[in-house]
Structures are given as structure tokens and as C-alpha cells.
């Protein structure tokens, strides 16, 4: 049996190792499109800060790890998948035959259509090559403009601030982290960042970047900023362009079933390029976070070696540290049709809590400063815990999260044991 895995990130590596564990004699080829050993993009901010070197970003540190497991690492990029011939065609024309294929190509940065975006001194922050270029320019005191204040943007911002740069952030949305936080929470994150010395422009676009020394950036509010470095963090999208003319069904990402199999038998997808069932909404979503990618990869790999396994579903889970301010976003944080919600805000204390309910289940939440309740909030949303009378008690006092979880989760567990006892 020959397995081809497109993508050498966490999902691809976990899938390859899982296949090897259960299929010791199968051939495994992992195709990565960067000239690096497999590494984690989530480690790049720590590299920028200086907490780790490049070796610290590697997913596996033993030099012979993949060789010992007889996992072949190949450099290349898929141009198309021929599902009839069961082969992947790489850019340059080389073909790789497969019995089972895993698409784990992750995401790519969105390239905004801005005049001057290709100017020297303008970089995304997505690869080790990008990180090297940024470290050369982001010296203490350097003037840096970051485009984008989403989840990834805020993580990059944390690293830049630690490098001692003069930082300005431009976000098109009306608040920071608009796809993760509601208006109150997003506004509180902005206030916090400004108090830490970061200039923040929301509801603002970069209209042009002029190639001077320094760079001259024109904003939609009419202001001009002179900077030494521009970082583009305007979002990412699944890297699935090579599937455009295939019969593998895609929406935002590659559509998968509960086994992580695509619309074509024997072809699977996992990670940031895959759409999987969302527990909170009941719809397929791209959930671009590493814990979900790891579980999807494990499930896909087991099915690829003939061990039927079902993905229980994914949950949108984000915990963000923005210059020391901890915020969370779980599940359907915007609420569901016909649902109920409650908010509690104490700006002076830097605390905010927003709970969303569908029936007697907490389907999503936002929080700032409620670090002691992170595990409870995740457990309630991910576990789809039926709260019963505790739903109304939380609507009256959302701080009773711990009490509600202990009472309701225990009751739900006891109900689940009844048939077994019978």
C-alpha cells in the first residue's frame, strides 16, 4: 500500500507517524513545499521573540526521526490530483502514484490587492523564510506597520512588541479580532493594546505602499505613516487551488465526512484545508487550530490503514494572549437563531463575559480576563452539556460557570451510565 501525504505540517506529520504505527510495511511519502524540515508555524512568534532558535520550530528534533520511521520527505508542490489514475502531479510534471491520499496542505496568507504590496520591506509572517526577513528589519526602535488584527495578527503583534519596535496596527474591521470577538471584547482588546503603546487603527485600510526609504504608507483615513517594515497579516485561506478542476468536492475547504474522507473514496483531508463537522453549529467548517488538525490527522490516518474511526467533531477553540491580556472564544460565540445570551462587563477590572445559549446548551462564549474559567467554558461548549435549570441561573448570573458545569456535567454523565447499568 502506498500512502501520499500532501503537506509537511503538524497534520501531515501526525498522519504519517500514525500510518507507520499501524502499517509497518506500507510506503509513506510526505510532500512539503518548503525547503525546511517539518516545522510548526505556531512556533514562529517564539522565534521572533528570541525564546527559541530555528531548531526549536521543528516538529521532530531527532535528525534521523523520519528516516528511522521510513517516512520519505519530498520537496514539491501539488499541481493537480488525477483521481482516475490515482496519482498526484507535482509542479514540474513529476507524478506520485497512491493507493491512499491525504490532503493536508494547510493554508496560505491572503495577499491583499494593494499598490506596492510587492515592495521590498513588505512581508507576510507565515514561513521561516518570512521570519528571517522580519528579524533582519524588526530591530529595537524600528517603525513597523502591521496590516490585520485578527487571531494570527495578534500573536505576531505580541512577538513584535517583545522585539521593542514602534508598532502600529491597521484593521479593516470595526474592532480587533473581529472573527473571534464581539464588539465589547474587541474594543477592550484595542484599549489594552493602546495602553501598552501600540497605535491601533480600526475601520481602516492600507490604500497604498510607496517604495521610499523609509516606506510611506497611505491609509484610508487620509493619514500617511513612514515605516521601516510592513507586515501583512490580513488572514489566510485553505491551500487547495490545485484541486480546482478535480472531482474532489470543496467549499471553503475540502469537504470531509465523519471519517475525514473526501467525496472520492480513498482520498482524505485534515487540518487547516479541511472542512469538518462543527459540534456547536452542526455544519462543516474550516477550524484552523492545531489541536483539531492533530485529531483530524489521526482519524484520517487510521481510516487510511483500514481501521474505521469516526471524528467526533470539531469545536472552534481560541485562547489568545494579547500583550498579557487573556481572551477566549469558544464555539458559536455570535449566538444561534432563537438563542439567548447574557453579557457581563467590568472594564475597570479588565473582565468581560458573553455566554450564548441554544435551548439549555451553552453553544458559545467570549471572555476577557476570566482565566480561571477557561477549562469550564470549553467543557460546556465542547461537551454540549445540557444545563437544565442552570441555564436560567447563568442568564441571571454568568459568573456561576463552575457551579453549573459541576452540577450539569455530573448529571449528564450519570444519565449516560443508566443504560449500561440496566
C-alpha positions in Angstrom: 0.0 0.0 0.0 1.3 3.4 -1.0 0.3 6.5 1.0 1.0 10.0 -0.2 0.5 12.9 2.2 0.4 16.4 0.8 1.7 18.8 3.5 4.5 18.5 6.0 3.0 20.5 8.8 1.6 19.0 12.1 -1.3 17.3 10.4 0.9 15.6 7.7 3.5 14.5 10.2 1.0 13.1 12.7 -0.8 11.2 10.0 2.4 9.7 8.7 3.5 8.6 12.1 0.1 7.1 12.8 0.1 5.2 9.5 3.6 3.8 10.2 2.5 2.6 13.7 -0.4 0.6 12.2 1.1 -0.3 8.8 4.8 -1.1 9.3 5.3 -2.3 5.7 3.4 0.4 3.8 5.3 3.1 1.8 4.7 6.7 3.1 5.7 9.8 1.1 5.2 13.2 2.7 5.4 16.2 0.2 6.3 19.6 1.7 6.5 22.8 -0.4 9.3 24.4 1.7 13.0 23.6 1.8 12.8 23.1 5.6 12.4 20.1 7.8 8.8 19.8 9.0 8.1 22.7 11.5 5.3 24.4 13.3 4.1 27.8 12.1 2.8 28.4 15.6 6.4 28.4 16.9 7.4 31.3 14.6 6.4 34.0 17.1 8.6 32.4 19.7 11.4 32.5 17.2 10.8 36.2 16.6 10.8 36.9 20.3 14.1 35.0 20.6 12.9 32.4 23.0 13.9 29.6 20.6 16.2 29.2 17.6 15.1 27.7 14.3 15.7 24.2 15.6 13.0 24.9 18.2 10.4 25.3 15.5 11.0 21.7 14.2 8.2 19.3 14.8 10.6 16.4 15.5 14.1 17.1 16.7 16.0 13.9 16.2 17.9 14.3 12.9 17.0 10.8 11.8 13.4 10.7 13.0 11.8 10.3 9.6 14.5 8.1 8.3 14.1 5.7 11.2 10.3 5.5 10.6 10.9 5.1 6.8 8.8 8.1 6.1 10.1 9.7 2.8 10.2 13.5 2.9 9.9 15.0 -0.6 10.1 18.7 -1.6 7.5 19.8 -4.1 4.1 21.3 -4.6 1.0 19.6 -6.0 -0.3 21.0 -9.3 -3.3 18.6 -9.6 -4.7 15.3 -8.4 -5.8 12.8 -11.1 -8.4 10.8 -9.2 -9.0 8.3 -12.1 -5.3 7.4 -12.4 -4.8 7.7 -8.6 -1.8 10.0 -8.9 -0.6 13.4 -7.8 1.0 15.6 -10.4 3.6 17.9 -8.9 4.6 21.3 -10.4 7.4 20.4 -12.9 5.5 17.3 -14.1 6.6 14.6 -11.7 3.9 12.1 -10.7 3.3 10.2 -7.5 1.0 7.2 -7.5 -1.1 6.5 -4.5 -3.4 4.0 -3.0 -4.4 6.4 -0.3 -4.0 10.1 -0.4 -4.2 12.7 2.5 -4.6 16.4 1.6 -3.0 18.3 4.5 -1.8 21.4 2.6 -2.9 23.8 5.3 -3.5 27.5 4.5 -1.8 30.3 2.6 -1.7 34.0 3.5 -4.3 36.2 1.7 -2.5 38.7 -0.5 -4.4 42.0 -0.3 -4.7 43.9 -3.7 -2.8 46.9 -2.5 -0.5 49.0 -4.8 3.0 48.4 -3.5 2.4 45.1 -1.8 5.4 43.6 -3.6 7.7 46.4 -2.4 10.9 45.4 -0.6 10.3 45.6 3.1 6.7 44.2 2.9 6.4 40.7 4.2 3.8 38.2 5.4 4.7 36.3 8.6 4.0 32.7 7.6 7.2 30.8 6.8 10.6 30.5 8.3 11.9 32.5 5.3 9.4 35.3 6.2 10.6 35.2 9.9 14.2 35.6 8.8 13.4 38.7 6.8 11.3 40.2 9.6 14.1 39.6 12.2 16.5 41.5 9.9 14.3 44.5 9.9 12.4 44.5 13.2 15.2 45.8 15.3 14.6 47.7 18.6 13.1 51.1 17.7 12.2 50.2 14.1 8.9 51.6 12.9 6.6 48.7 12.0 3.1 48.7 10.5 1.1 45.5 10.7 -1.9 45.0 8.5 -4.5 42.9 10.2 -5.5 42.4 13.9 -7.1 39.0 13.7 -6.1 36.0 15.8 -2.9 35.4 13.9 -2.2 39.1 13.7 -2.4 39.5 17.5 0.0 36.6 18.0 2.5 38.3 15.6 1.9 41.6 17.4 2.9 40.1 20.7 6.3 39.0 19.2 6.9 42.3 17.5 6.2 44.2 20.8 8.7 42.0 22.5 11.4 43.0 19.9 11.0 46.6 21.0 9.7 48.1 17.8 7.4 51.1 17.4 4.2 49.3 16.3 1.1 50.5 14.5 -1.7 48.1 13.6 -4.3 48.7 10.9 -7.5 46.6 10.9 -10.3 46.8 8.3 -12.9 45.5 10.8 -14.7 47.8 13.3 -12.8 46.1 16.2 -9.7 43.9 16.9 -10.1 40.2 16.4 -13.5 40.6 14.6 -13.9 36.9 13.7 -13.3 35.8 17.3 -14.7 38.6 19.5 -17.9 40.6 19.8 -17.8 44.5 19.8 -17.3 44.9 23.5 -14.5 42.3 23.8 -12.8 43.6 20.6 -13.0 47.1 21.9 -11.5 46.1 25.2 -8.5 44.4 23.5 -7.9 47.6 21.5 -7.9 49.7 24.6 -5.5 47.4 26.2 -3.1 47.4 23.3 -3.2 51.2 23.1 -2.4 51.4 26.8 0.7 49.2 26.0 1.9 51.8 23.5 0.6 50.2 20.2 -1.2 52.6 17.8 -4.4 50.9 16.6 -6.5 52.0 13.6 -9.8 50.1 13.3 -12.2 50.5 10.4 -9.2 51.5 8.3 -7.5 50.1 5.2 -4.0 50.4 3.8 -4.6 52.0 0.4 -1.0 52.1 -1.0 2.6 51.5 0.0 5.2 53.7 -1.7 8.7 52.4 -2.1 10.8 55.0 -0.4 13.3 54.8 2.4 11.5 54.7 4.7 8.3 53.2 3.3 5.4 55.6 3.0 2.0 54.0 3.7 -1.3 55.7 2.8 -4.3 54.9 5.0 -8.0 55.2 4.1 -8.4 57.7 6.9 -6.2 60.1 5.0 -3.1 59.7 7.2 0.4 58.8 5.9 2.8 56.7 8.0 6.5 56.4 7.5 7.7 52.9 8.5 10.7 50.6 8.1 8.7 47.4 7.8 5.2 46.4 6.8 3.8 43.0 7.8 0.8 41.6 6.1 -1.4 39.6 8.4 -4.7 40.0 6.7 -5.9 36.4 7.0 -5.3 33.0 5.4 -7.3 30.7 3.2 -7.1 26.9 2.6 -4.3 26.0 0.1 -6.5 24.0 -2.2 -6.1 25.7 -5.6 -4.6 22.6 -7.1 -8.0 20.8 -6.6 -10.0 23.3 -8.7 -10.5 21.0 -11.7 -10.7 17.8 -9.8 -13.9 15.9 -8.7 -12.9 16.3 -5.0 -15.7 18.5 -3.6 -14.6 21.7 -1.9 -16.4 24.7 -0.5 -14.2 26.9 1.7 -12.0 23.9 2.3 -12.0 20.2 1.3 -15.4 18.7 2.3 -15.0 15.6 4.5 -17.2 13.1 6.2 -17.0 11.7 9.7 -14.0 9.6 8.7 -12.2 12.6 7.2 -12.8 11.1 3.7 -13.5 13.4 0.8 -16.1 12.9 -1.9 -13.6 10.5 -3.6 -13.0 7.1 -2.0 -9.5 6.6 -0.6 -8.7 10.4 -0.5 -8.8 12.1 2.8 -8.2 15.6 4.1 -7.1 17.0 7.5 -6.0 20.2 9.1 -6.5 23.8 8.0 -7.5 22.9 4.5 -10.3 20.5 5.6 -14.0 21.2 6.4 -15.2 19.0 9.2 -18.4 18.8 11.3 -18.7 21.6 13.9 -20.2 20.4 17.1 -21.7 23.8 18.0 -23.3 24.7 14.7 -23.9 21.3 13.2 -22.3 22.5 9.9 -19.0 21.8 8.2 -16.3 24.4 9.0 -12.7 25.0 8.5 -11.3 25.0 12.0 -7.7 26.2 11.6 -6.3 25.4 15.0 -3.6 22.8 15.8 -5.5 20.5 18.2 -8.3 20.0 15.7 -5.7 19.4 12.9 -4.0 16.7 15.0 -7.2 14.8 15.8 -8.3 15.0 12.2 -5.0 13.7 11.0 -5.1 10.8 13.5 -8.7 9.9 12.4 -7.8 10.1 8.7 -4.7 8.0 9.1 -6.5 5.2 10.9 -9.1 5.1 8.2 -6.3 5.1 5.6 -4.9 1.8 7.0 -8.3 0.2 7.3 -9.2 0.9 10.9 -12.6 2.6 10.8 -12.6 5.6 13.1 -15.1 8.5 13.4 -14.2 12.1 14.2 -16.4 13.3 17.0 -16.5 16.7 15.5 -14.5 19.9 16.0 -15.1 22.9 18.2 -13.9 26.5 17.4 -11.5 27.0 20.3 -9.3 30.1 20.6 -7.3 31.3 23.6 -5.3 34.4 22.9 -2.7 36.2 24.8 -2.5 39.8 23.6 0.3 41.7 25.3 -0.7 39.9 28.6 -4.4 40.2 28.2 -6.0 36.7 28.0 -9.1 36.3 25.9 -11.1 33.3 24.8 -13.6 32.4 22.1 -15.4 29.0 22.0 -18.0 27.6 19.7 -20.8 29.7 18.2 -19.7 32.9 20.1 -22.0 35.0 18.0 -25.0 33.0 19.1 -27.6 30.9 17.2 -31.0 31.8 15.7 -33.6 31.8 18.5 -30.9 31.5 21.2 -30.4 33.6 24.3 -27.4 35.4 25.6 -26.0 37.2 28.6 -23.1 39.6 29.0 -21.2 40.9 32.0 -18.5 43.6 31.6 -16.2 45.3 34.1 -13.9 47.5 32.1 -12.1 48.8 35.1 -11.1 45.3 36.1 -10.5 44.2 32.5 -13.1 41.5 32.6 -15.8 40.6 30.1 -18.0 37.5 29.8 -20.5 36.8 27.0 -22.4 33.5 27.0 -24.6 32.2 24.2 -27.3 29.5 24.5 -29.3 27.3 22.2 -32.0 25.7 24.2 -30.4 24.7 27.5 -27.0 24.2 25.9 -24.2 26.8 26.0 -23.2 26.9 22.4 -20.5 29.6 22.6 -18.9 32.3 24.6 -16.4 35.1 24.7 -14.3 36.1 27.7 -11.6 38.5 28.7 -9.8 38.1 32.0 -11.7 35.0 33.1 -8.6 32.8 33.1 -9.9 30.6 35.9 -12.9 29.5 33.8 -11.2 28.6 30.5 -11.5 24.9 31.0 -15.1 25.1 32.2 -16.2 27.2 29.3 -14.5 24.8 26.8 -16.1 21.8 28.6 -19.6 23.2 28.5 -19.4 24.1 24.8 -17.5 21.1 23.6 -19.4 18.7 25.7 -22.8 20.1 24.7 -23.8 19.8 28.3 -27.5 20.1 29.0 -27.8 22.7 31.7 -31.5 22.3 32.6 -32.4 24.8 35.3 -28.8 26.0 35.4 -29.3 27.8 32.0 -31.7 30.3 33.7 -29.3 30.7 36.6 -26.5 31.5 34.3 -28.6 34.1 32.5 -29.2 35.7 35.9 -25.6 35.4 37.0 -23.0 34.3 34.4 -20.3 34.0 37.0 -21.8 30.7 38.2 -20.0 28.8 35.4 -18.1 26.4 37.6 -21.1 25.5 39.7 -23.2 25.0 36.6 -20.6 22.8 35.0 -20.0 20.6 38.0 -23.8 20.1 38.6 -24.8 19.6 35.0 -21.8 17.6 33.6 -22.1 15.2 36.5 -25.8 14.8 35.9 -25.2 14.2 32.2 -22.6 11.6 32.9 -24.9 9.8 35.3 -27.7 9.7 32.7 -25.3 8.3 30.2 -24.5 5.4 32.5 -28.1 4.4 33.1 -28.4 2.1 30.0 -25.1 0.4 30.9 -26.3 -0.3 34.4 -29.5 -1.7 33.1 
